[in-house]
Amino acid sequence: MRTLITAMLFIALSMQTFADAASAETVQDERAVREECSAYSQAEMRDCLAKKAHDSERAVRQAEEKVISALSEWDEDAKYIALS
């Protein structure tokens, strides 16, 4: 039962964190990124796509850090300490 509760808590926190990350930064799909970067020459387009990939990796890393932080604090509340 504890495993189920922990899994549900993890999923709920993950969904909220990823939703916050998505709303904080504009998420573009692959087609939109290619369209935006296609305005440049080939060399500049490659640089633009590399920058977009780097920005995307950073956003994912920040979202992961938020989830890890939220999970590390979940048991600090007295009722959760009693449950564990």
PDB file of N, CA, C and O in Angstrom:
ATOM      1  N   MET A   1       0.827  -1.190   0.000  1.00  0.00           N
ATOM      2  CA  MET A   1       0.000   0.000   0.000  1.00  0.00           C
ATOM      3  C   MET A   1       0.869   1.251   0.000  1.00  0.00           C
ATOM      4  O   MET A   1       0.579   2.220  -0.702  1.00  0.00           O
ATOM      5  N   ARG A   2       1.944   1.222   0.798  1.00  0.00           N
ATOM      6  CA  ARG A   2       2.839   2.383   0.826  1.00  0.00           C
ATOM      7  C   ARG A   2       3.469   2.628  -0.532  1.00  0.00           C
ATOM      8  O   ARG A   2       3.655   3.771  -0.951  1.00  0.00           O
ATOM      9  N   THR A   3       3.796   1.533  -1.218  1.00  0.00           N
ATOM     10  CA  THR A   3       4.403   1.667  -2.538  1.00  0.00           C
ATOM     11  C   THR A   3       3.438   2.351  -3.495  1.00  0.00           C
ATOM     12  O   THR A   3       3.831   3.216  -4.276  1.00  0.00           O
ATOM     13  N   LEU A   4       2.183   1.958  -3.428  1.00  0.00           N
ATOM     14  CA  LEU A   4       1.165   2.567  -4.277  1.00  0.00           C
ATOM     15  C   LEU A   4       1.004   4.049  -3.957  1.00  0.00           C
ATOM     16  O   LEU A   4       0.923   4.874  -4.867  1.00  0.00           O
ATOM     17  N   ILE A   5       0.957   4.388  -2.684  1.00  0.00           N
ATOM     18  CA  ILE A   5       0.813   5.788  -2.280  1.00  0.00           C
ATOM     19  C   ILE A   5       2.032   6.596  -2.733  1.00  0.00           C
ATOM     20  O   ILE A   5       1.898   7.711  -3.237  1.00  0.00           O
ATOM     21  N   THR A   6       3.210   6.023  -2.548  1.00  0.00           N
ATOM     22  CA  THR A   6       4.433   6.712  -2.972  1.00  0.00           C
ATOM     23  C   THR A   6       4.447   6.912  -4.481  1.00  0.00           C
ATOM     24  O   THR A   6       4.824   7.981  -4.960  1.00  0.00           O
ATOM     25  N   ALA A   7       4.043   5.902  -5.228  1.00  0.00           N
ATOM     26  CA  ALA A   7       4.007   6.012  -6.689  1.00  0.00           C
ATOM     27  C   ALA A   7       3.011   7.079  -7.127  1.00  0.00           C
ATOM     28  O   ALA A   7       3.298   7.874  -8.022  1.00  0.00           O
ATOM     29  N   MET A   8       1.841   7.095  -6.494  1.00  0.00           N
ATOM     30  CA  MET A   8       0.833   8.094  -6.850  1.00  0.00           C
ATOM     31  C   MET A   8       1.312   9.506  -6.521  1.00  0.00           C
ATOM     32  O   MET A   8       1.081  10.442  -7.286  1.00  0.00           O
ATOM     33  N   LEU A   9       1.974   9.652  -5.387  1.00  0.00           N
ATOM     34  CA  LEU A   9       2.522  10.952  -5.005  1.00  0.00           C
ATOM     35  C   LEU A   9       3.578  11.394  -6.009  1.00  0.00           C
ATOM     36  O   LEU A   9       3.600  12.553  -6.423  1.00  0.00           O
ATOM     37  N   PHE A  10       4.446  10.481  -6.396  1.00  0.00           N
ATOM     38  CA  PHE A  10       5.480  10.794  -7.383  1.00  0.00           C
ATOM     39  C   PHE A  10       4.861  11.244  -8.696  1.00  0.00           C
ATOM     40  O   PHE A  10       5.297  12.234  -9.283  1.00  0.00           O
ATOM     41  N   ILE A  11       3.856  10.530  -9.155  1.00  0.00           N
ATOM     42  CA  ILE A  11       3.201  10.885 -10.417  1.00  0.00           C
ATOM     43  C   ILE A  11       2.544  12.254 -10.310  1.00  0.00           C
ATOM     44  O   ILE A  11       2.656  13.069 -11.225  1.00  0.00           O
ATOM     45  N   ALA A  12       1.864  12.509  -9.209  1.00  0.00           N
ATOM     46  CA  ALA A  12       1.199  13.806  -9.031  1.00  0.00           C
ATOM     47  C   ALA A  12       2.205  14.941  -9.006  1.00  0.00           C
ATOM     48  O   ALA A  12       1.994  15.973  -9.643  1.00  0.00           O
ATOM     49  N   LEU A  13       3.296  14.759  -8.276  1.00  0.00           N
ATOM     50  CA  LEU A  13       4.321  15.807  -8.221  1.00  0.00           C
ATOM     51  C   LEU A  13       4.994  15.992  -9.565  1.00  0.00           C
ATOM     52  O   LEU A  13       5.284  17.121  -9.962  1.00  0.00           O
ATOM     53  N   SER A  14       5.244  14.908 -10.267  1.00  0.00           N
ATOM     54  CA  SER A  14       5.887  14.990 -11.577  1.00  0.00           C
ATOM     55  C   SER A  14       5.012  15.745 -12.561  1.00  0.00           C
ATOM     56  O   SER A  14       5.491  16.608 -13.297  1.00  0.00           O
ATOM     57  N   MET A  15       3.737  15.419 -12.570  1.00  0.00           N
ATOM     58  CA  MET A  15       2.838  16.083 -13.505  1.00  0.00           C
ATOM     59  C   MET A  15       2.784  17.582 -13.231  1.00  0.00           C
ATOM     60  O   MET A  15       2.817  18.385 -14.164  1.00  0.00           O
ATOM     61  N   GLN A  16       2.703  17.959 -11.972  1.00  0.00           N
ATOM     62  CA  GLN A  16       2.635  19.374 -11.624  1.00  0.00           C
ATOM     63  C   GLN A  16       3.933  20.075 -11.981  1.00  0.00           C
ATOM     64  O   GLN A  16       3.910  21.188 -12.506  1.00  0.00           O
ATOM     65  N   THR A  17       5.062  19.441 -11.703  1.00  0.00           N
ATOM     66  CA  THR A  17       6.349  20.064 -11.988  1.00  0.00           C
ATOM     67  C   THR A  17       6.544  20.240 -13.478  1.00  0.00           C
ATOM     68  O   THR A  17       6.985  21.299 -13.925  1.00  0.00           O
ATOM     69  N   PHE A  18       6.218  19.207 -14.262  1.00  0.00           N
ATOM     70  CA  PHE A  18       6.384  19.326 -15.701  1.00  0.00           C
ATOM     71  C   PHE A  18       5.404  20.330 -16.280  1.00  0.00           C
ATOM     72  O   PHE A  18       5.732  21.018 -17.247  1.00  0.00           O
ATOM     73  N   ALA A  19       4.225  20.430 -15.719  1.00  0.00           N
ATOM     74  CA  ALA A  19       3.262  21.437 -16.181  1.00  0.00           C
ATOM     75  C   ALA A  19       3.782  22.835 -15.881  1.00  0.00           C
ATOM     76  O   ALA A  19       3.648  23.741 -16.703  1.00  0.00           O
ATOM     77  N   ASP A  20       4.378  23.012 -14.696  1.00  0.00           N
ATOM     78  CA  ASP A  20       4.960  24.309 -14.356  1.00  0.00           C
ATOM     79  C   ASP A  20       6.106  24.649 -15.291  1.00  0.00           C
ATOM     80  O   ASP A  20       6.223  25.791 -15.738  1.00  0.00           O
ATOM     81  N   ALA A  21       6.948  23.680 -15.591  1.00  0.00           N
ATOM     82  CA  ALA A  21       8.088  23.916 -16.486  1.00  0.00           C
ATOM     83  C   ALA A  21       7.601  24.259 -17.890  1.00  0.00           C
ATOM     84  O   ALA A  21       8.155  25.143 -18.542  1.00  0.00           O
ATOM     85  N   ALA A  22       6.584  23.573 -18.346  1.00  0.00           N
ATOM     86  CA  ALA A  22       6.059  23.832 -19.682  1.00  0.00           C
ATOM     87  C   ALA A  22       5.426  25.207 -19.765  1.00  0.00           C
ATOM     88  O   ALA A  22       5.543  25.880 -20.789  1.00  0.00           O
ATOM     89  N   SER A  23       4.759  25.633 -18.707  1.00  0.00           N
ATOM     90  CA  SER A  23       4.126  26.933 -18.747  1.00  0.00           C
ATOM     91  C   SER A  23       5.142  28.056 -18.556  1.00  0.00           C
ATOM     92  O   SER A  23       4.915  29.177 -19.012  1.00  0.00           O
ATOM     93  N   ALA A  24       6.260  27.769 -17.888  1.00  0.00           N
ATOM     94  CA  ALA A  24       7.270  28.791 -17.656  1.00  0.00           C
ATOM     95  C   ALA A  24       8.007  29.142 -18.945  1.00  0.00           C
ATOM     96  O   ALA A  24       8.374  30.297 -19.162  1.00  0.00           O
ATOM     97  N   GLU A  25       8.218  28.167 -19.778  1.00  0.00           N
ATOM     98  CA  GLU A  25       8.904  28.399 -21.034  1.00  0.00           C
ATOM     99  C   GLU A  25       8.010  27.917 -22.165  1.00  0.00           C
ATOM    100  O   GLU A  25       7.235  26.975 -21.999  1.00  0.00           O
ATOM    101  N   THR A  26       8.123  28.560 -23.298  1.00  0.00           N
ATOM    102  CA  THR A  26       7.331  28.157 -24.434  1.00  0.00           C
ATOM    103  C   THR A  26       7.885  26.859 -24.995  1.00  0.00           C
ATOM    104  O   THR A  26       9.064  26.776 -25.338  1.00  0.00           O
ATOM    105  N   VAL A  27       7.041  25.858 -25.088  1.00  0.00           N
ATOM    106  CA  VAL A  27       7.451  24.569 -25.627  1.00  0.00           C
ATOM    107  C   VAL A  27       7.086  24.554 -27.099  1.00  0.00           C
ATOM    108  O   VAL A  27       5.940  24.801 -27.475  1.00  0.00           O
ATOM    109  N   GLN A  28       8.076  24.263 -27.922  1.00  0.00           N
ATOM    110  CA  GLN A  28       7.852  24.213 -29.360  1.00  0.00           C
ATOM    111  C   GLN A  28       8.011  22.781 -29.837  1.00  0.00           C
ATOM    112  O   GLN A  28       8.842  22.033 -29.321  1.00  0.00           O
ATOM    113  N   ASP A  29       7.220  22.408 -30.816  1.00  0.00           N
ATOM    114  CA  ASP A  29       7.415  21.097 -31.401  1.00  0.00           C
ATOM    115  C   ASP A  29       8.507  21.178 -32.471  1.00  0.00           C
ATOM    116  O   ASP A  29       8.980  22.259 -32.822  1.00  0.00           O
ATOM    117  N   GLU A  30       8.886  20.022 -32.969  1.00  0.00           N
ATOM    118  CA  GLU A  30       9.997  19.945 -33.922  1.00  0.00           C
ATOM    119  C   GLU A  30       9.751  20.789 -35.171  1.00  0.00           C
ATOM    120  O   GLU A  30      10.652  21.471 -35.658  1.00  0.00           O
ATOM    121  N   ARG A  31       8.549  20.738 -35.672  1.00  0.00           N
ATOM    122  CA  ARG A  31       8.224  21.480 -36.897  1.00  0.00           C
ATOM    123  C   ARG A  31       8.352  22.993 -36.681  1.00  0.00           C
ATOM    124  O   ARG A  31       8.875  23.702 -37.541  1.00  0.00           O
ATOM    125  N   ALA A  32       7.879  23.480 -35.542  1.00  0.00           N
ATOM    126  CA  ALA A  32       7.952  24.910 -35.249  1.00  0.00           C
ATOM    127  C   ALA A  32       9.401  25.374 -35.113  1.00  0.00           C
ATOM    128  O   ALA A  32       9.752  26.467 -35.557  1.00  0.00           O
ATOM    129  N   VAL A  33      10.235  24.542 -34.501  1.00  0.00           N
ATOM    130  CA  VAL A  33      11.653  24.893 -34.352  1.00  0.00           C
ATOM    131  C   VAL A  33      12.330  24.946 -35.712  1.00  0.00           C
ATOM    132  O   VAL A  33      13.081  25.877 -36.002  1.00  0.00           O
ATOM    133  N   ARG A  34      12.064  23.945 -36.547  1.00  0.00           N
ATOM    134  CA  ARG A  34      12.670  23.953 -37.892  1.00  0.00           C
ATOM    135  C   ARG A  34      12.204  25.153 -38.695  1.00  0.00           C
ATOM    136  O   ARG A  34      12.987  25.768 -39.419  1.00  0.00           O
ATOM    137  N   GLU A  35      10.932  25.484 -38.565  1.00  0.00           N
ATOM    138  CA  GLU A  35      10.387  26.638 -39.284  1.00  0.00           C
ATOM    139  C   GLU A  35      11.060  27.927 -38.819  1.00  0.00           C
ATOM    140  O   GLU A  35      11.423  28.773 -39.636  1.00  0.00           O
ATOM    141  N   GLU A  36      11.222  28.068 -37.536  1.00  0.00           N
ATOM    142  CA  GLU A  36      11.859  29.267 -36.989  1.00  0.00           C
ATOM    143  C   GLU A  36      13.315  29.376 -37.431  1.00  0.00           C
ATOM    144  O   GLU A  36      13.780  30.461 -37.782  1.00  0.00           O
ATOM    145  N   CYS A  37      14.028  28.269 -37.415  1.00  0.00           N
ATOM    146  CA  CYS A  37      15.448  28.292 -37.753  1.00  0.00           C
ATOM    147  C   CYS A  37      15.697  28.308 -39.259  1.00  0.00           C
ATOM    148  O   CYS A  37      16.812  28.598 -39.691  1.00  0.00           O
ATOM    149  N   SER A  38      14.686  28.005 -40.062  1.00  0.00           N
ATOM    150  CA  SER A  38      14.891  27.941 -41.512  1.00  0.00           C
ATOM    151  C   SER A  38      15.058  29.322 -42.141  1.00  0.00           C
ATOM    152  O   SER A  38      15.384  29.423 -43.323  1.00  0.00           O
ATOM    153  N   ALA A  39      14.844  30.361 -41.388  1.00  0.00           N
ATOM    154  CA  ALA A  39      15.009  31.713 -41.913  1.00  0.00           C
ATOM    155  C   ALA A  39      16.484  32.066 -42.107  1.00  0.00           C
ATOM    156  O   ALA A  39      16.805  33.061 -42.758  1.00  0.00           O
ATOM    157  N   TYR A  40      17.380  31.253 -41.543  1.00  0.00           N
ATOM    158  CA  TYR A  40      18.813  31.529 -41.596  1.00  0.00           C
ATOM    159  C   TYR A  40      19.490  30.711 -42.694  1.00  0.00           C
ATOM    160  O   TYR A  40      18.887  29.817 -43.287  1.00  0.00           O
ATOM    161  N   SER A  41      20.763  31.040 -42.948  1.00  0.00           N
ATOM    162  CA  SER A  41      21.544  30.241 -43.882  1.00  0.00           C
ATOM    163  C   SER A  41      21.787  28.864 -43.264  1.00  0.00           C
ATOM    164  O   SER A  41      21.436  28.630 -42.108  1.00  0.00           O
ATOM    165  N   GLN A  42      22.388  27.952 -44.037  1.00  0.00           N
ATOM    166  CA  GLN A  42      22.581  26.597 -43.533  1.00  0.00           C
ATOM    167  C   GLN A  42      23.430  26.567 -42.264  1.00  0.00           C
ATOM    168  O   GLN A  42      23.094  25.867 -41.309  1.00  0.00           O
ATOM    169  N   ALA A  43      24.514  27.313 -42.249  1.00  0.00           N
ATOM    170  CA  ALA A  43      25.388  27.328 -41.078  1.00  0.00           C
ATOM    171  C   ALA A  43      24.664  27.946 -39.880  1.00  0.00           C
ATOM    172  O   ALA A  43      24.751  27.431 -38.766  1.00  0.00           O
ATOM    173  N   GLU A  44      23.958  29.040 -40.110  1.00  0.00           N
ATOM    174  CA  GLU A  44      23.222  29.686 -39.028  1.00  0.00           C
ATOM    175  C   GLU A  44      22.056  28.821 -38.561  1.00  0.00           C
ATOM    176  O   GLU A  44      21.705  28.822 -37.381  1.00  0.00           O
ATOM    177  N   MET A  45      21.451  28.073 -39.509  1.00  0.00           N
ATOM    178  CA  MET A  45      20.352  27.187 -39.158  1.00  0.00           C
ATOM    179  C   MET A  45      20.862  26.084 -38.226  1.00  0.00           C
ATOM    180  O   MET A  45      20.197  25.730 -37.253  1.00  0.00           O
ATOM    181  N   ARG A  46      22.027  25.554 -38.525  1.00  0.00           N
ATOM    182  CA  ARG A  46      22.615  24.522 -37.660  1.00  0.00           C
ATOM    183  C   ARG A  46      22.867  25.090 -36.271  1.00  0.00           C
ATOM    184  O   ARG A  46      22.574  24.433 -35.272  1.00  0.00           O
ATOM    185  N   ASP A  47      23.405  26.297 -36.198  1.00  0.00           N
ATOM    186  CA  ASP A  47      23.647  26.939 -34.906  1.00  0.00           C
ATOM    187  C   ASP A  47      22.336  27.178 -34.152  1.00  0.00           C
ATOM    188  O   ASP A  47      22.257  26.968 -32.942  1.00  0.00           O
ATOM    189  N   CYS A  48      21.326  27.615 -34.877  1.00  0.00           N
ATOM    190  CA  CYS A  48      20.014  27.867 -34.274  1.00  0.00           C
ATOM    191  C   CYS A  48      19.431  26.578 -33.703  1.00  0.00           C
ATOM    192  O   CYS A  48      18.929  26.569 -32.579  1.00  0.00           O
ATOM    193  N   LEU A  49      19.494  25.490 -34.469  1.00  0.00           N
ATOM    194  CA  LEU A  49      18.977  24.208 -33.997  1.00  0.00           C
ATOM    195  C   LEU A  49      19.771  23.696 -32.800  1.00  0.00           C
ATOM    196  O   LEU A  49      19.198  23.126 -31.871  1.00  0.00           O
ATOM    197  N   ALA A  50      21.081  23.896 -32.819  1.00  0.00           N
ATOM    198  CA  ALA A  50      21.915  23.477 -31.689  1.00  0.00           C
ATOM    199  C   ALA A  50      21.537  24.265 -30.439  1.00  0.00           C
ATOM    200  O   ALA A  50      21.469  23.705 -29.345  1.00  0.00           O
ATOM    201  N   LYS A  51      21.292  25.565 -30.602  1.00  0.00           N
ATOM    202  CA  LYS A  51      20.891  26.390 -29.462  1.00  0.00           C
ATOM    203  C   LYS A  51      19.530  25.941 -28.925  1.00  0.00           C
ATOM    204  O   LYS A  51      19.335  25.863 -27.712  1.00  0.00           O
ATOM    205  N   LYS A  52      18.601  25.650 -29.818  1.00  0.00           N
ATOM    206  CA  LYS A  52      17.272  25.184 -29.399  1.00  0.00           C
ATOM    207  C   LYS A  52      17.384  23.850 -28.654  1.00  0.00           C
ATOM    208  O   LYS A  52      16.703  23.642 -27.650  1.00  0.00           O
ATOM    209  N   ALA A  53      18.237  22.952 -29.140  1.00  0.00           N
ATOM    210  CA  ALA A  53      18.432  21.666 -28.471  1.00  0.00           C
ATOM    211  C   ALA A  53      19.027  21.876 -27.078  1.00  0.00           C
ATOM    212  O   ALA A  53      18.610  21.234 -26.114  1.00  0.00           O
ATOM    213  N   HIS A  54      19.996  22.772 -26.983  1.00  0.00           N
ATOM    214  CA  HIS A  54      20.619  23.068 -25.696  1.00  0.00           C
ATOM    215  C   HIS A  54      19.590  23.657 -24.724  1.00  0.00           C
ATOM    216  O   HIS A  54      19.548  23.276 -23.554  1.00  0.00           O
ATOM    217  N   ASP A  55      18.768  24.578 -25.211  1.00  0.00           N
ATOM    218  CA  ASP A  55      17.732  25.187 -24.373  1.00  0.00           C
ATOM    219  C   ASP A  55      16.722  24.134 -23.900  1.00  0.00           C
ATOM    220  O   ASP A  55      16.263  24.174 -22.758  1.00  0.00           O
ATOM    221  N   SER A  56      16.385  23.200 -24.782  1.00  0.00           N
ATOM    222  CA  SER A  56      15.453  22.141 -24.434  1.00  0.00           C
ATOM    223  C   SER A  56      16.053  21.223 -23.371  1.00  0.00           C
ATOM    224  O   SER A  56      15.369  20.848 -22.419  1.00  0.00           O
ATOM    225  N   GLU A  57      17.309  20.864 -23.526  1.00  0.00           N
ATOM    226  CA  GLU A  57      17.981  20.019 -22.533  1.00  0.00           C
ATOM    227  C   GLU A  57      18.016  20.706 -21.170  1.00  0.00           C
ATOM    228  O   GLU A  57      17.810  20.066 -20.138  1.00  0.00           O
ATOM    229  N   ARG A  58      18.275  22.001 -21.175  1.00  0.00           N
ATOM    230  CA  ARG A  58      18.321  22.761 -19.926  1.00  0.00           C
ATOM    231  C   ARG A  58      16.942  22.774 -19.252  1.00  0.00           C
ATOM    232  O   ARG A  58      16.839  22.623 -18.035  1.00  0.00           O
ATOM    233  N   ALA A  59      15.887  22.956 -20.051  1.00  0.00           N
ATOM    234  CA  ALA A  59      14.529  22.976 -19.494  1.00  0.00           C
ATOM    235  C   ALA A  59      14.165  21.619 -18.881  1.00  0.00           C
ATOM    236  O   ALA A  59      13.541  21.557 -17.822  1.00  0.00           O
ATOM    237  N   VAL A  60      14.557  20.544 -19.551  1.00  0.00           N
ATOM    238  CA  VAL A  60      14.288  19.207 -19.016  1.00  0.00           C
ATOM    239  C   VAL A  60      15.076  18.988 -17.730  1.00  0.00           C
ATOM    240  O   VAL A  60      14.543  18.448 -16.760  1.00  0.00           O
ATOM    241  N   ARG A  61      16.323  19.398 -17.717  1.00  0.00           N
ATOM    242  CA  ARG A  61      17.166  19.246 -16.521  1.00  0.00           C
ATOM    243  C   ARG A  61      16.569  20.016 -15.341  1.00  0.00           C
ATOM    244  O   ARG A  61      16.552  19.509 -14.219  1.00  0.00           O
ATOM    245  N   GLN A  62      16.077  21.241 -15.584  1.00  0.00           N
ATOM    246  CA  GLN A  62      15.471  22.032 -14.523  1.00  0.00           C
ATOM    247  C   GLN A  62      14.198  21.371 -14.012  1.00  0.00           C
ATOM    248  O   GLN A  62      13.938  21.377 -12.808  1.00  0.00           O
ATOM    249  N   ALA A  63      13.407  20.805 -14.907  1.00  0.00           N
ATOM    250  CA  ALA A  63      12.191  20.111 -14.490  1.00  0.00           C
ATOM    251  C   ALA A  63      12.534  18.889 -13.658  1.00  0.00           C
ATOM    252  O   ALA A  63      11.870  18.610 -12.660  1.00  0.00           O
ATOM    253  N   GLU A  64      13.566  18.159 -14.060  1.00  0.00           N
ATOM    254  CA  GLU A  64      13.993  16.994 -13.279  1.00  0.00           C
ATOM    255  C   GLU A  64      14.464  17.411 -11.892  1.00  0.00           C
ATOM    256  O   GLU A  64      14.157  16.745 -10.903  1.00  0.00           O
ATOM    257  N   GLU A  65      15.207  18.509 -11.816  1.00  0.00           N
ATOM    258  CA  GLU A  65      15.684  18.992 -10.520  1.00  0.00           C
ATOM    259  C   GLU A  65      14.518  19.391  -9.617  1.00  0.00           C
ATOM    260  O   GLU A  65      14.564  19.160  -8.409  1.00  0.00           O
ATOM    261  N   LYS A  66      13.477  19.985 -10.193  1.00  0.00           N
ATOM    262  CA  LYS A  66      12.302  20.356  -9.406  1.00  0.00           C
ATOM    263  C   LYS A  66      11.612  19.111  -8.852  1.00  0.00           C
ATOM    264  O   LYS A  66      11.183  19.097  -7.699  1.00  0.00           O
ATOM    265  N   VAL A  67      11.507  18.071  -9.671  1.00  0.00           N
ATOM    266  CA  VAL A  67      10.870  16.835  -9.223  1.00  0.00           C
ATOM    267  C   VAL A  67      11.691  16.212  -8.108  1.00  0.00           C
ATOM    268  O   VAL A  67      11.134  15.796  -7.092  1.00  0.00           O
ATOM    269  N   ILE A  68      12.993  16.141  -8.277  1.00  0.00           N
ATOM    270  CA  ILE A  68      13.860  15.566  -7.255  1.00  0.00           C
ATOM    271  C   ILE A  68      13.756  16.356  -5.959  1.00  0.00           C
ATOM    272  O   ILE A  68      13.693  15.774  -4.875  1.00  0.00           O
ATOM    273  N   SER A  69      13.740  17.668  -6.068  1.00  0.00           N
ATOM    274  CA  SER A  69      13.614  18.515  -4.884  1.00  0.00           C
ATOM    275  C   SER A  69      12.282  18.279  -4.180  1.00  0.00           C
ATOM    276  O   SER A  69      12.229  18.169  -2.955  1.00  0.00           O
ATOM    277  N   ALA A  70      11.218  18.204  -4.956  1.00  0.00           N
ATOM    278  CA  ALA A  70       9.893  17.986  -4.361  1.00  0.00           C
ATOM    279  C   ALA A  70       9.825  16.619  -3.689  1.00  0.00           C
ATOM    280  O   ALA A  70       9.245  16.485  -2.612  1.00  0.00           O
ATOM    281  N   LEU A  71      10.409  15.614  -4.313  1.00  0.00           N
ATOM    282  CA  LEU A  71      10.383  14.279  -3.719  1.00  0.00           C
ATOM    283  C   LEU A  71      11.236  14.201  -2.460  1.00  0.00           C
ATOM    284  O   LEU A  71      10.897  13.472  -1.528  1.00  0.00           O
ATOM    285  N   SER A  72      12.328  14.935  -2.422  1.00  0.00           N
ATOM    286  CA  SER A  72      13.186  14.883  -1.238  1.00  0.00           C
ATOM    287  C   SER A  72      12.545  15.580  -0.039  1.00  0.00           C
ATOM    288  O   SER A  72      12.936  15.321   1.100  1.00  0.00           O
ATOM    289  N   GLU A  73      11.581  16.450  -0.271  1.00  0.00           N
ATOM    290  CA  GLU A  73      10.919  17.179   0.808  1.00  0.00           C
ATOM    291  C   GLU A  73       9.573  16.588   1.207  1.00  0.00           C
ATOM    292  O   GLU A  73       8.978  17.046   2.183  1.00  0.00           O
ATOM    293  N   TRP A  74       9.074  15.590   0.489  1.00  0.00           N
ATOM    294  CA  TRP A  74       7.706  15.128   0.725  1.00  0.00           C
ATOM    295  C   TRP A  74       7.490  14.563   2.118  1.00  0.00           C
ATOM    296  O   TRP A  74       6.389  14.674   2.658  1.00  0.00           O
ATOM    297  N   ASP A  75       8.502  13.965   2.709  1.00  0.00           N
ATOM    298  CA  ASP A  75       8.317  13.339   4.007  1.00  0.00           C
ATOM    299  C   ASP A  75       8.648  14.256   5.186  1.00  0.00           C
ATOM    300  O   ASP A  75       8.696  13.793   6.326  1.00  0.00           O
ATOM    301  N   GLU A  76       8.873  15.532   4.934  1.00  0.00           N
ATOM    302  CA  GLU A  76       9.196  16.457   6.022  1.00  0.00           C
ATOM    303  C   GLU A  76       7.956  16.865   6.820  1.00  0.00           C
ATOM    304  O   GLU A  76       8.069  17.289   7.970  1.00  0.00           O
ATOM    305  N   ASP A  77       6.796  16.740   6.221  1.00  0.00           N
ATOM    306  CA  ASP A  77       5.556  17.040   6.938  1.00  0.00           C
ATOM    307  C   ASP A  77       5.298  15.934   7.960  1.00  0.00           C
ATOM    308  O   ASP A  77       5.510  14.758   7.667  1.00  0.00           O
ATOM    309  N   ALA A  78       4.848  16.303   9.142  1.00  0.00           N
ATOM    310  CA  ALA A  78       4.708  15.353  10.257  1.00  0.00           C
ATOM    311  C   ALA A  78       3.811  14.166   9.900  1.00  0.00           C
ATOM    312  O   ALA A  78       4.102  13.037  10.294  1.00  0.00           O
ATOM    313  N   LYS A  79       2.743  14.402   9.171  1.00  0.00           N
ATOM    314  CA  LYS A  79       1.853  13.283   8.865  1.00  0.00           C
ATOM    315  C   LYS A  79       2.519  12.280   7.942  1.00  0.00           C
ATOM    316  O   LYS A  79       2.235  11.085   8.028  1.00  0.00           O
ATOM    317  N   TYR A  80       3.418  12.747   7.043  1.00  0.00           N
ATOM    318  CA  TYR A  80       4.112  11.827   6.155  1.00  0.00           C
ATOM    319  C   TYR A  80       5.233  11.089   6.874  1.00  0.00           C
ATOM    320  O   TYR A  80       5.536   9.943   6.541  1.00  0.00           O
ATOM    321  N   ILE A  81       5.848  11.736   7.852  1.00  0.00           N
ATOM    322  CA  ILE A  81       6.873  11.063   8.645  1.00  0.00           C
ATOM    323  C   ILE A  81       6.231   9.924   9.422  1.00  0.00           C
ATOM    324  O   ILE A  81       6.804   8.840   9.536  1.00  0.00           O
ATOM    325  N   ALA A  82       5.048  10.171   9.952  1.00  0.00           N
ATOM    326  CA  ALA A  82       4.331   9.135  10.708  1.00  0.00           C
ATOM    327  C   ALA A  82       3.945   7.956   9.800  1.00  0.00           C
ATOM    328  O   ALA A  82       3.948   6.805  10.235  1.00  0.00           O
ATOM    329  N   LEU A  83       3.613   8.256   8.533  1.00  0.00           N
ATOM    330  CA  LEU A  83       3.247   7.188   7.605  1.00  0.00           C
ATOM    331  C   LEU A  83       4.449   6.335   7.200  1.00  0.00           C
ATOM    332  O   LEU A  83       4.293   5.147   6.915  1.00  0.00           O
ATOM    333  N   SER A  84       5.629   6.918   7.173  1.00  0.00           N
ATOM    334  CA  SER A  84       6.801   6.165   6.719  1.00  0.00           C
ATOM    335  C   SER A  84       7.445   5.383   7.805  1.00  0.00           C
ATOM    336  O   SER A  84       8.442   4.702   7.566  1.00  0.00           O
TER     337      SER A  84
END
